[in-house]
Amino acid sequence: MKYHIRRSEQEIIDEKELQSILEKGKYGIVGLSKNDEPYVITLSYGYDKVGNVLFFHCGKEGQKIDFIKSNPRACVTIIEDDGFEIDSCNHTYKSLILRGEIHFESDRNEIDRAIRLMILQLEKREPNRFYEKLTSGNKHYDNLQILRFAIENITGKKQEKGTGEKKESTATSPNRLDIGKL
């Protein structure tokens, strides 16, 4: 199901901008559900532009695995945070909400490709060094579970710099907030 953005002037509709956020991101906040119980985790990812998927990694057993086996539907949020602007009550950001399904990857060639994509997502200077370190005699390598998140739809939203409320002068201390007026 795709939801609409309430404030349409903040919607990101340009495909190149959406792709840029996915390409620059380092982690996604992944929401899972099992028997009406939510589970939210933060995972680094690798983005496959051609296949329109995100790859994650984890252990072969545990809570994530149990939740995915129960319900492969997932929601992922990726945030490009440019920070809060002091004295303007504005937070400059771009965020994506991706919906789709997570599947367990078992093909050795795809696992290798996914690991390379994840390393490239994080390490721009020496990705080959990190790949060799991970795959050469590392006992944890064989215990990795690669997860393939097939993106079905993306919703993007942004708040640009300088569009927040301007600070008004008040008689109260600038460091105190009168919560009685909230």
C-alpha positions as CSV (number, residue, x, y, z in Angstrom):
1,M,0.0,0.0,0.0
2,K,1.3,3.4,-0.9
3,Y,0.4,6.4,1.3
4,H,0.4,10.0,0.1
5,I,2.4,12.8,1.6
6,R,0.2,15.2,3.5
7,R,2.4,18.2,2.7
8,S,2.9,17.7,-1.0
9,E,5.4,20.5,-1.3
10,Q,7.8,18.4,0.8
11,E,7.5,15.2,-1.3
12,I,10.5,14.0,-3.2
13,I,9.3,12.9,-6.6
14,D,12.5,13.1,-8.7
15,E,13.8,9.6,-9.3
16,K,17.4,10.8,-9.4
17,E,17.1,12.5,-6.0
18,L,15.5,9.3,-4.5
19,Q,18.4,7.2,-5.9
20,S,21.0,9.7,-4.6
21,I,19.7,9.3,-1.1
22,L,19.8,5.5,-1.4
23,E,23.3,5.6,-2.8
24,K,24.6,7.9,-0.1
25,G,22.9,6.3,2.8
26,K,24.8,4.1,5.3
27,Y,22.0,2.4,7.3
28,G,18.3,1.8,7.3
29,I,15.9,1.5,10.1
30,V,14.0,-1.7,9.5
31,G,10.5,-2.4,10.8
32,L,9.3,-5.9,11.1
33,S,6.2,-7.5,12.7
34,K,5.3,-10.9,14.0
35,N,1.9,-11.7,15.5
36,D,1.1,-8.0,16.1
37,E,4.5,-7.5,17.9
38,P,6.7,-4.8,16.3
39,Y,10.5,-5.1,16.0
40,V,12.6,-2.2,14.8
41,I,16.4,-2.4,14.1
42,T,19.0,-0.4,12.4
43,L,21.2,-2.2,9.8
44,S,23.8,-1.1,7.4
45,Y,23.0,-1.9,3.8
46,G,24.2,-2.2,0.2
47,Y,22.0,-0.8,-2.5
48,D,21.7,-2.6,-5.8
49,K,20.4,0.0,-8.2
50,V,19.8,-2.4,-11.1
51,G,17.9,-5.0,-9.1
52,N,16.1,-2.3,-7.0
53,V,17.0,-4.1,-3.7
54,L,18.8,-3.5,-0.5
55,F,21.0,-6.1,1.0
56,F,21.5,-6.5,4.8
57,H,23.5,-9.0,6.8
58,C,22.9,-10.7,10.1
59,G,23.5,-14.0,11.9
60,K,21.7,-17.1,10.8
61,E,19.7,-17.3,14.0
62,G,18.0,-14.8,16.2
63,Q,15.1,-12.4,16.6
64,K,15.4,-10.9,13.1
65,I,15.3,-14.3,11.5
66,D,12.3,-15.4,13.5
67,F,10.4,-12.2,12.6
68,I,11.2,-12.5,8.9
69,K,10.2,-16.2,8.7
70,S,6.9,-15.3,10.3
71,N,6.3,-12.2,8.1
72,P,8.6,-11.2,5.3
73,R,6.8,-7.8,4.8
74,A,9.0,-4.9,6.0
75,C,9.3,-1.2,6.0
76,V,12.7,0.6,5.9
77,T,13.4,4.2,6.6
78,I,16.6,5.9,5.4
79,I,17.4,9.4,6.6
80,E,19.8,12.0,5.2
81,D,20.1,14.3,8.3
82,D,21.5,17.8,7.7
83,G,20.8,18.8,11.3
84,F,18.7,21.2,13.4
85,E,19.0,24.9,12.6
86,I,19.3,26.9,15.9
87,D,17.0,29.9,16.2
88,S,14.7,28.8,13.3
89,C,12.9,25.7,14.8
90,N,13.8,23.9,11.5
91,H,15.3,20.5,10.9
92,T,16.8,20.0,7.5
93,Y,16.5,16.4,6.2
94,K,15.6,14.1,3.5
95,S,13.9,10.8,4.3
96,L,12.7,7.8,2.5
97,I,10.2,5.1,3.4
98,L,10.6,1.9,1.5
99,R,8.1,-0.9,1.6
100,G,8.6,-4.5,0.4
101,E,9.6,-8.0,1.4
102,I,12.7,-9.5,2.8
103,H,14.0,-12.8,1.6
104,F,16.9,-15.0,2.6
105,E,19.7,-15.1,0.0
106,S,21.2,-18.5,-0.5
107,D,23.0,-18.3,-3.9
108,R,26.8,-18.0,-3.2
109,N,27.4,-15.7,-6.2
110,E,24.6,-13.3,-5.0
111,I,25.9,-13.5,-1.4
112,D,29.4,-12.5,-2.7
113,R,27.9,-9.7,-4.8
114,A,25.8,-8.5,-1.8
115,I,28.8,-8.4,0.5
116,R,30.7,-6.3,-2.1
117,L,27.8,-3.9,-2.4
118,M,27.5,-3.5,1.4
119,I,31.3,-2.8,1.7
120,L,31.1,-0.3,-1.2
121,Q,28.2,1.5,0.5
122,L,30.3,2.1,3.6
123,E,34.0,2.1,2.4
124,K,34.8,4.4,-0.5
125,R,38.6,4.4,-0.2
126,E,39.8,0.8,0.2
127,P,36.8,-1.5,-0.4
128,N,39.0,-4.4,-1.7
129,R,41.0,-4.4,1.5
130,F,37.9,-4.8,3.7
131,Y,36.5,-7.5,1.4
132,E,39.7,-9.5,1.6
133,K,39.8,-9.1,5.4
134,L,36.2,-10.3,5.7
135,T,36.5,-13.3,3.3
136,S,40.0,-14.5,4.0
137,G,39.8,-17.0,6.9
138,N,37.3,-15.1,8.9
139,K,35.2,-17.6,10.9
140,H,32.2,-15.2,11.0
141,Y,32.0,-15.0,7.2
142,D,30.4,-18.5,7.0
143,N,27.8,-17.6,9.6
144,L,26.5,-14.6,7.8
145,Q,22.9,-14.5,6.6
146,I,22.3,-12.2,3.7
147,L,18.9,-10.6,3.5
148,R,17.5,-9.3,0.2
149,F,14.9,-6.5,0.6
150,A,12.9,-6.2,-2.6
151,I,11.7,-2.6,-2.9
152,E,8.1,-2.3,-4.0
153,N,7.6,1.4,-3.5
154,I,9.4,4.4,-2.1
155,T,8.0,7.6,-0.6
156,G,10.4,10.5,-0.1
157,K,10.1,13.7,1.9
158,K,12.4,16.6,2.6
159,Q,12.6,19.7,4.7
160,E,14.9,22.2,3.2
161,K,17.1,24.8,4.9
162,G,15.5,28.0,6.0
163,T,11.9,26.9,5.8
164,G,11.2,26.7,9.5
165,E,9.6,29.3,11.9
166,K,11.7,32.3,12.7
167,K,12.5,33.0,16.3
168,E,10.3,35.6,18.0
169,S,11.5,37.8,20.8
170,T,9.9,37.1,24.1
171,A,10.1,38.5,27.6
172,T,11.0,35.1,29.1
173,S,14.5,33.7,29.3
174,P,15.6,32.2,25.9
175,N,16.7,29.1,27.7
176,R,13.3,28.3,29.3
177,L,10.2,27.0,27.7
178,D,6.9,27.7,29.3
179,I,5.3,24.3,29.1
180,G,2.0,25.7,30.4
181,K,1.5,27.4,27.0
182,L,2.0,24.2,25.0
